[in-house]
Amino acid sequence: MDKFLHEIGAALLAWMLGLVPAALGAAISLIFEPDVSWPRRFAQMLVGVTVSYFVTNATAALWPWPPLDPYVRQAIGFIVGMIAFRATPQFIAGAGETLGRAPGQLLDRVLAILPGRKDAK
């Protein structure tokens, strides 16, 4: 049981250390964000860390040449975390706008394929 607990603790520590560069990237971006509410800051931080974590691991898994140095992988994670953090508000606004237009566009397409419509192509 002690060995099992030790392995769980080591895995949690490795996971947390993998998140540190991403969290630092997002935290540094927070410095340059004036007049942002705390819930939005938390959401942006969470998105930056999550995207960075997965992109860092994907980069390591998909890199075709000899393995990347851990420092380079963490640098990629840091940069991607900052970019994702900054892109979150624009992404949310764009996704909301697109989802708002989707029902009308879907209805137009369905009506266009129904028989009996004179303006159907």
Secondary structure as UniProt FT lines:
FT   HELIX           2..31
FT   TURN            34..35
FT   HELIX           38..62
FT   HELIX           70..113
FT   TURN            115..116
FT   TURN            118..119
//
